[in-house]
Amino acid sequence: MTDPALLEPLNGQQYLVLRPAGRVAEFYESEQARLKSRLPTSISHPHTGHVTLRGFYEPTRVRELRDAIAAWAARQTPIEVQVEAVDGFPTPFQIFIARLNRNTALIEAYAGLTAALDVTDFQRIGELPLEQWVFHVSLIYCGALSNSDWEAAHEKHARDVRPRPSEVLTEAEFVWYENGTEHAETITLSGNSR
């Protein structure tokens, strides 16, 4: 990402994300293009598909946070992601998402990451308990739509996805924003299956 308007509010933040590169990524690209062609031009969108596992605000401890995440990744097995629906987060968010199946791999990864972070004092942002977390890939940001236009768009475009694209991810990405620049480092999920 290079747009200063998008980068500015992220300054000092860090994220752990999964970046699909196979069938889920293909679905993300085609579905995002479909929605963009059917929605007003006032909408915006992510530049790449990603599944956010956690957000942080640790501008002075980026390396320490990265090392803690790398330790988690060394124990974490590859993670399957599977799209089950095009859905949306309601007002005030108004975001179209590719909702992912809450499979064992994703649930265990989120829970294991929570356990690893609970013994630290890293400041987490946007975190919810596992039972409330919706695993997803954001497709389109519709915050510029009125509530009624958003509700109509959601009703028209939300749907179950069949067949359900899936892929197994063997890497996570640690992303941080500093001085108006996005930085990223790939971390291998190198844990062994039980």
C-alpha positions in Angstrom: 0.0 0.0 0.0 1.3 3.4 -0.9 -1.6 5.8 -0.6 -0.6 8.4 2.1 -4.3 8.9 3.1 -4.6 5.1 3.9 -1.2 4.8 5.5 -1.5 7.8 7.9 -4.1 6.3 10.3 -2.1 3.0 10.4 1.2 4.6 11.6 2.6 2.8 14.6 0.4 -0.2 14.1 1.3 -3.9 13.4 -0.7 -6.8 12.1 -0.3 -10.5 11.7 -2.1 -11.6 8.6 -2.5 -14.7 6.3 -2.2 -13.9 2.6 -3.9 -16.4 0.4 -2.2 -16.9 -2.9 -4.1 -19.8 -4.5 -7.8 -20.5 -5.0 -9.0 -18.2 -2.2 -6.9 -15.4 -3.7 -8.5 -16.0 -7.1 -11.9 -15.9 -5.5 -11.0 -12.6 -3.7 -9.9 -11.0 -6.9 -12.9 -12.1 -9.0 -15.5 -11.3 -6.3 -13.9 -7.9 -5.6 -14.0 -7.0 -9.3 -17.6 -8.2 -9.5 -18.7 -6.0 -6.5 -16.7 -3.0 -7.8 -18.5 -3.2 -11.1 -21.9 -3.2 -9.3 -21.4 -0.7 -6.5 -21.0 3.1 -6.6 -17.5 4.5 -7.4 -17.4 6.0 -3.9 -16.4 2.7 -2.4 -12.9 1.7 -1.6 -11.2 -1.6 -1.1 -8.1 -3.4 0.2 -5.2 -3.7 -2.3 -4.6 -7.4 -1.5 -6.6 -10.2 0.1 -5.6 -11.0 3.7 -7.0 -12.7 6.8 -6.1 -10.6 9.9 -5.3 -12.7 12.9 -4.3 -9.8 15.2 -3.6 -6.0 15.3 -1.2 -4.3 17.6 0.0 -0.9 18.6 3.7 -1.3 19.6 5.6 1.5 17.7 8.6 1.2 19.9 8.7 -2.6 20.2 8.3 -3.8 16.6 11.3 -6.3 16.8 10.2 -7.7 20.1 6.7 -8.2 18.8 8.0 -9.8 15.6 10.1 -12.2 17.7 7.1 -13.2 19.8 5.1 -13.9 16.7 7.9 -15.9 15.1 8.0 -18.1 18.2 4.3 -18.7 17.8 4.7 -19.5 14.1 7.5 -22.0 14.8 4.8 -24.0 16.7 1.9 -23.4 14.4 1.0 -25.9 11.7 -0.1 -24.7 8.2 -3.6 -23.3 8.2 -6.5 -24.2 5.8 -8.7 -21.3 4.8 -12.0 -21.9 3.0 -14.5 -19.4 1.7 -18.1 -20.2 2.7 -20.0 -17.0 1.9 -20.0 -13.4 0.7 -21.3 -11.5 3.6 -20.9 -8.2 5.3 -20.2 -6.4 8.6 -23.2 -4.1 9.4 -23.2 -0.4 10.1 -21.1 1.3 11.2 -18.5 -0.9 9.4 -20.3 -1.6 6.1 -17.7 -4.0 4.7 -18.3 -6.8 2.2 -16.3 -9.8 3.2 -15.5 -13.3 2.1 -16.5 -15.1 5.3 -14.3 -18.1 6.0 -15.3 -21.5 7.5 -14.5 -21.7 11.2 -12.5 -24.9 10.8 -10.3 -26.5 13.4 -7.1 -25.1 11.9 -8.2 -21.5 12.1 -9.7 -21.9 15.5 -6.6 -23.5 16.9 -4.3 -20.9 15.3 -6.3 -18.1 16.8 -6.6 -19.7 20.3 -2.8 -20.6 20.2 -1.9 -17.1 19.3 -4.1 -15.8 22.1 -2.4 -18.0 24.6 1.0 -16.9 23.4 0.1 -13.2 23.6 -1.6 -13.5 27.0 1.8 -14.0 28.7 3.0 -10.7 27.2 2.1 -7.1 27.7 1.8 -6.2 23.9 -1.0 -3.8 23.3 -3.6 -5.5 21.0 -6.1 -3.6 19.0 -9.4 -4.7 17.6 -9.2 -8.0 19.4 -12.4 -10.1 20.1 -12.8 -13.3 22.0 -12.6 -16.4 19.8 -16.3 -17.1 19.9 -17.0 -13.6 18.5 -14.2 -13.4 15.9 -15.4 -13.7 12.3 -12.6 -15.1 10.1 -12.8 -13.3 6.8 -11.1 -11.6 3.9 -12.3 -8.0 3.4 -13.5 -7.3 -0.1 -15.0 -3.8 -0.3 -15.3 -0.9 2.1 -18.8 0.6 1.8 -18.6 3.2 4.6 -19.4 6.0 2.1 -22.9 4.5 1.4 -25.9 5.6 3.3 -27.3 3.0 5.7 -30.2 2.2 3.4 -28.0 1.9 0.4 -25.7 -0.4 2.3 -28.6 -2.6 3.5 -29.9 -2.9 -0.1 -26.4 -3.7 -1.4 -25.9 -6.3 1.3 -29.2 -8.0 0.6 -28.5 -8.1 -3.1 -24.9 -9.4 -3.0 -24.6 -11.6 0.1 -24.7 -15.3 -0.7 -23.4 -18.7 0.1 -20.4 -19.8 -2.1 -20.4 -23.1 -3.9 -18.0 -24.7 -4.6 -16.1 -23.4 -1.6 -12.6 -22.4 -2.6 -9.9 -23.4 -0.2 -6.1 -23.5 0.3 -3.6 -24.4 2.9 -1.3 -21.5 4.0 2.2 -22.3 5.1 3.2 -18.7 5.9 2.0 -15.7 7.8 3.0 -12.1 7.3 4.0 -9.6 9.9 3.1 -6.1 8.7 4.0 -2.9 10.3 3.5 0.8 9.5 6.2 3.3 10.3 6.8 6.8 9.0 4.2 6.6 6.3 5.5 3.3 4.9 4.2 -0.2 5.0 6.8 -2.9 5.8 6.2 -6.7 5.8 8.1 -9.8 6.7 7.0 -13.4 5.8 7.2 -15.9 8.6 6.9 -19.7 8.0 4.3 -21.7 9.9 6.7 -24.5 10.7 5.0 -26.5 13.4 4.5 -30.3 12.9 1.0 -31.9 12.6 0.1 -33.9 15.7 
